[in-house]
Amino acid sequence: MKKDYSQYFRRPSTKAARKRTTEDVQTIDFDSHLNIKHLGQGKHYLIQTYGCQGNEADTETIKGLLHQLDFKETTDERQADLILLNTCAIRENAENRVFGELGRLKQYKKSNPDLLIGVAGCMPQEESVVDRLLMKYPYVDLIFGTHNIYKIPEYLETAMLAKERVIEVFSDEGSIIENLPKKREFSHKAWVNIMYGCDEFCTYCVVPYTRGKERSRDPKQVIEEVKKLVLDGYQEVTLLGQNVNSYGRDFIDKDYTFSHLLNDLAKTTIKRIRFTTSHPKDFDDATIAAIAEHKNIMPHIHLPVQSGSNKVLKKMNRKYTKEAYLTLVDKIVKAIPHVSLTTDIIVGFPEEDDEAFEETLDLVNQAHFEGAFTFIFSPRAGTPAAAYHDTTSNVVKKARLQRLNTVINQGYLKGNKRFENQVVEVLVDGESKNKANILAGYTEHNKLVNFEGDCSLIGKIVRVKVTEAKTWFLLGERHE
């Protein structure tokens, strides 16, 4: 009997994505038994990843699913039978890059009609993006979002065997899918999702609409994943969540928060624990105490502030003040005197006048950041801030960004200078992009170090004496 392939067609809904209910989050145990496990035999895939660590972690899952289907990875677009763009929606520039790339990839479709081109990730969660893909990119075969990655096998079965276009984007609050396969990028450090989604609804941000509501993984699942990584030889894990500090607050059957998870993971034999991203309003004393107590929790905290103006922070719906943020920084520094703090800052947000910008510079000077991601405000369709009245010219915004970056870079250099002539521990990632005999890796404080060494050191933690501090990296020599 011939199998019935029904066409997938489900568009996203911004209205549905805004909803938050009190319904229990569904946890699904992924069934790895695939009747189509040889679907990709003799075929190759290529994935381009845009955006944050969450997108990178999703790509590792996508690769894991494709390898279960017997696909092999390639970096040659001419060899690829499947090209998938895993996308980011945070800024307009990122979206424009994706659309430009789709235009470029059309040529391969002409030479290989069986080539499948797909768009996944955060961009398809936006109604306007899917409308544009449907109207202007008819050669895109697969469109799916962040909630239904686990359904890739059946999407590919439909697209490859039934030759049907697949457009399926869930705009629900999201589930938790456990035991998904992963093909990890590194063999010594790994991303570990501890939660998904976001309930903060900062007025400039699309993430609550693209990733669903906050939902925490069961701590036993997280701890077992880390223990398995240790057995597989991993040295470092980075815990991922849009707001890791709210981890566990959605549990109804136990009192278990982020600080509990940190303490439990620190008791495993993993050498290094990192986490991102933190929200200042939820960064509590118990979390500070956990970091201070355990040597294997790294003394680097990325703590996005976004602005130093209370007026702007309120307009952003950040739910803290400049004073509260600096009080938190003071608590952290007192408990962890050697800590390295980095942040995110947006300039040119609507209603940011000269006085508000000066408040941001003042906060930066007081917080002593050792690095920052800085951006000019990018209005995103569907968010409240997209409708805010903005009277600041692009010329002024660019000038403010340049002034801010000057101060930030001074903090970068000062933060690096404190390690000159000191011996630091470096987890070696690989060879430097510029010189084959130069290795590159990161210290406990997340400082990039370049030093001369043998490739056999990749994946190991080694001692390096810092000989010179540059603005964005350190130079060193192996210290036996």
Buried (B, 14 or more C-beta within 10 A) or exposed (E): EEEEBEEBEBBBBBEEBEEBEEEEBEEEEEEEEBEBEEBBEEBBBBBBBBBBBBBBBBBBBBBBBBBBBBBBEBEEBEBBBBBBBBBBBBBEEBBEBBBEBBEEBEEBBEEBEEBBBBBBBBBBBBBBBBEBBBEEBEBBBBBBBBBBBBBBBBBBBBBBEBEBBBBBBBBBBBBBBEEBBBBBBBEBBBBBBBBBBBBBBBBBBBBBBBBBBBBBBBBEBBBEBBBEBBEEEBBBBBBBBBBBBBBBBBBEEEEBBBBBBBBBBBEBEBBBBBBBBBBBBBBBEEBBBBBBEBEBBBBBBBBBBBBBBBBBBBBBBBBBBBEBBBEBBEBBBEBBEEBBBBBBBBBBBBBBBEEBBBBBBBBBEBBBBBBBEBBBBBBBBBBBBBEBEBEBEEEBBEBBBEBBBEBBBBBBBBBBBBBBEEEBBBBBBBBBEEEEEBBBBBBBBBBBBBBBBEEEBBBEBBEBBBEEBEBEBBBBEBBE
